[in-house]
């Protein structure tokens, strides 16, 4: 048996439960991308391109729902306060940056500090301080840190008489700025939503400084930890958002209420290997793998292994490519057409190296000569004994 083929069969040692609705991709997201209309526009195009159907739930705690098995993929800010624990518990695969949202400096239409349209947010903050114009701290998530950054960048100006901390955050901080005819900071999307609902007299005055941007990412839920994950559909959405054509669409998006750019492409921050991947997006109609079970789980040289794939649109004539990493190796290898059919038996001949083998992906396809599809990120490892 070809050694690469042997290696490939060794590494598939995990099992996850197939999500019954393989054409449905469940997204848990923070509200901003959908409240703005950006993701509504992108989802419509994604569904047309791939045939998948997106089910969305927006909340401030998307990772809580993901822990409960209610998500295939999560969309949030990189700095969301639930991310660290979610990833540390092994519940998410490697995150991929997609775009940045942004905050704005808002203030009265009269703009007493004269900062409107300034390209440098720190210079604008310094002018607010120099003119002793009122500034109200927004204690919301991220906004307090942003204000501290502006304050430090401006040279730590004396805050007496102009800087006010009412303890408020979000809409309450903006309402305080209205009452005091002052300035504040807030995310542009919640600000626009607030303004539309309340007819707030405050205006967004500073947009263009990159210091106001916050990067957002997608995280595919780990099928080895939580059952029922549509990994192929989640990967399709994640990769769709990173395509150069989609990133250009994100850059061009404009929301009602302003002609300004509100989201900034961020897929360029991902690894080179991810960016140069030209494989086709998974589709709802195509074959895809959600799990692979090897029996026995611990293998010895000279023994036999049985391998069973589960997923959607798999048949007796489906071919399976596997992507793996051998013990001590620094890069992946690919075994094409390692198995035909969802179940098969494989021998482990003499010369198979002992150690820990890792699997990084599986690709299913109907045509034995077509290897253009995407690898599904199924992960696992197995220790081989002599």
N, C-alpha and C positions, 0 to 999 in steps of 0.2 A: 504493500500500500504506500502511496506517495507520502513522504514525511510531513509535508505541509498540511495534507489532508488529515493526517493523524493528529497533528498539533491542534488543528481547528476544532476537532471533535472533543478534545480534552477540556477545553476551556469553558464550555457551556455548562454551567453548574447551578443556574438559578431557575426558579419557577415562579411565575406570577399568573394571576387569574385573568382570563380574557374578558375585557369589557364588552358586554353584550351588544351595545349600540356602537359598533365600530365606525359608523359614519358620523357620529356625534363627537365633537371636541368640547369639553367642559372647561370654561375659563373662569377663574376667580381673579378679579382685578380691583385695584384701587379705583375710585370713581373718575379721576381726572381724564384718562384717555377716552372714556366713553361719554362723559359729560360734555367734553369739548366737541364731540362729533368725529374726531379723528379715527378712532377705532371702528365706529359705525361704518365709515367710508371704506376702511381697509378690510373689514370683515366681509362686506358685500363683495368685494373683488376677490378675496380669498376663497369664499364659497363658490364663486363662479369658476375660478381656476381649478380648484381641487375636488369639488363635489362634496366636501365635508360640510356639516352644519354646525355652527357655533352656538353653544348655550352659555350665556354670560350671567354672572352674578357680581355686582360691584358692592364693595364694603371697605371699611377702613381696616378690616382684619382678614384679608384674603387667605393668609396662611393658616388661620384657625380652621376655616372650611376645608382647606387642602389636607390638613391633618385628619379630618373626619372622612376623607375619601371622596370629597365632592368636587374634585378638580383633576384635570389632566395636566394643566399648565397654569402657572400663576404669573400675572403681570403686575409689577410693583416698582417703586423706587428702589434703587440699589441699597439705600440706607434705611429701608423700612424697619421698624423696631422688632419685627418678628422674624426677620431673615436669619440672623445669627443662630438662633436656636433651631430653626427649621433645617438649616444646612448642617449644623453640628450634629443633629440627630440622624443625619444621613437620609433625610426625606426628599431631598431635591438633587437632580443631576446638575451638572455644571451650568451656572447662569450665563446667559448671553445678553449683552446690552443691545438695546433696540433704538431708543431715542431719548432725548432729554426734554423734560418739561421746564417751565421757568416761573420764577417769581417776578414781581414788578414793584417798583416804588410808586405808591399812589399818594395823591395829595389834592388839595383844593384847586378848583379851576383857575383861581386867581394866581396860584403858584408864587407865593411871596418870596421864595428863595430863588426863583428863576432857573429851575433845573430842567424844565421840560425838554425832552429830546437829547439830553446830554448822553454821549456814548459811554462815559465812565461813571459807574455807579458810586465808586468811592469818592470821586471828585464831586458828585452831586450831594453825597452825604456831608462832605466837608463844607459845601456851600450852605446847606441847611444849618449846620453848626455855626458857621461864621455869621449868618444873618439872624441867629437866634430864633429861627422859625420852629414852631412846635413839631416835635416828632414823638409818636406814640409807639412803644415797643409792642410787637405782636409776639406773644409767648408761645405761639403754635409750633408744631413739629417742623424743625428746620429753620423757621423764620427768626427765632431768637439767636441761633448760631449765625445766620446770615447778617443780622444786625451787628453782632459782635465783630464779625469780620469787617464790615463796613467801618465800624468805629475804630478798630485797630488800624485799618488801612488809612484812615483819615488822620492818624496821628494822635489818637486818644484825646480829642478836644474836651475841654471842660464842659460837663453836661448840665451845669447849673442854669436853670431858667428856661430851658428849651426841650430837654429830654425827659419824657414821662413814661413811667411804668405803672400802669393801672392794674397789672396782674391779668389782664384780659388776653384772650387768644382768638384767632379766627375772626368771625363776623363781629364779635363783641369788641375786639381791638379796632376794627375798621369803624364801627359805630362811635367809639371813643374819639377816633381821629376826626370824624365828621363833626362831633360836638365841639371839639377844640380847634377846628379849622387847621388841622395839622397833617403831617405826612406819616406814612407807615409802609410796611411791606406785607405782601401776601402773594400766594400763588395766583397766576393770572387767570386760570380757569375758574377757581372758586370766586375770585373777585368779579369776573364778568357775569357769573351766575347770580351773585349777590346784587350786582348793579341792576341786572335785568328785573330782579324780583322787587327791589326796594326803590329803584330810581335814585340811587345814591348820587350825591353831587360830587363825590370824589372821582378823580380821573387817574388813569394809568399814565404816568409821566416818564418813567425810565424802563425801557425794554431790552436794549441791545447789548448790554454787557454780559459776556459769558459767565461771569461770576454769579449771575442770577439763575443759572441753569442747574437742574438736578437730573442725573442720569437715571433711566428706567431700564428694567431688564425682564426677561422671561425666564422662568424656572420650570422645567418639566418635572413632574412628581415622579419619584423613584419607584418603578414597578416592583422592585425587589423588597420594598418596605411597605407599600400600600397596594392592596389588590384592586383590580378593575381599571387600570390606567390604560387609556388609548394612547400608547406611546407614539405610534405612527402619526396619528392625527395631531398630537401635540408637537411633534417634530416638524410636521408640515407647516403649522402656524409659526413656529419659532423661526424656521428657515425663510418662510415667506416674508416675515417682517425684516429680515436681514438682507434680502435681495437688493441689489443696487437700484432696480426700478422702483421698489417699494420705498427705499430710503429717499429717492428723489420725490416721490409722491408725498412723503411725510414733510419734506422741506417746503413743498409748495402749498401745503394745507393752510387754509385760513378759516377761522371761526367767525360766526356771526357776531357782530359787536365790535370788531376791530379788523383792520386790514394788515395787522402786523403778523410776522411769523411767530408762532407760539410753541412749536416743537422743532427739535434740532436732531438730525440724523446722528446716531451713536453706534451703529453696527461696526464702524471702522475700528472701534476699540477692542473688538474680539481678536482671537488668535488668527495668525496668517492662514493656518490650515483650514480653519472654519470659513474664512472669507473666500478662499480660492476654490472651495468645493463647488463644482459645477454639476453635481448629480441632480437628477430630476426630483421635484417635490413628490412626496407620497400623495396618493389620491385615494378617495373613498372607494373607488372601483378597483384599485390595484391590490395585489397580494401584499400582506404585511404581517410581521411576526410580533407577538406580544410576549412570548416566553419560549424557553427551551429547557426541557428536562433531560438530564442524563442519569442513567441508572447502570451501575451504582454511582454514588456521588464521589467515592474515593476509588481511584483506579490504580492498578499495578501494571507494569509492562508485561505483555504476554496475555493479558485478559481481554475481554470484549466489553464494549459499551453499547447501550441502545440510546438513541437520541429521538426525542419527540418534540416537534414544533407545534405551537398553537398560535392562532391569530385569526385574521379575516381574509376571506377569498383565497384560502389555501386549498390545493388539490393534490391528487396523486402524481400529477406531472409538474408540480411546482419545484423549481430549483432554489437552493439556498446557498448563498455566499456567506462566509464568516470572516470577521475581522478580529485578529487576536494579537497578543503579545507574549512571546516565549519568556521563560525565566531569564532574568538578567538583561533582557533586551531593552533598548531605548526607543524603539519605534514599532509601529504595528505592521503586521503582514496580513495578506488576504488570501484565503483559499476559495477559489471560484468553483461553483457547482459541486460543493462538498457533498451534498445529499440531494436526491430527488425523491419527493414524497415527504409527507409529514413525519413518518417514522422510519428508522433504519438502524442497522447494527453495524458496528465498526470494531475492527481489531486493533490492538496496540502492539506493534511488532517490537522486536529487540532494537535497541538503539534510541528509543524515545527517552529524552532527557527527563530526569527527575527535577522536582521543584514546583514552584507556584506559577501556574499559567493564568493569564487574564484574557477575558473576552471584552471587546469594546463595541461590537455591533453585529447585526445580522441584516442581510438583504435578501428578500424573496423576489423571484421573477419567473415568468412563464416561458420566456425564450432563452434557451441555454447560451445564446450568443449575445444577449443584451444585459450588460452590467452597468447601465446608466442610472439606475435608481439610487435612492438614498439608503445608507445604512441606518437601521433603527438602533438607537443607543441602549441596547440591553447589556448590562454589565454583570460580571461575576468572576469567580476564580476557583481553581481546583488544585490541590497539591497532589502530584504524581509521585508514587513511591517506586523504587527500583524493583 
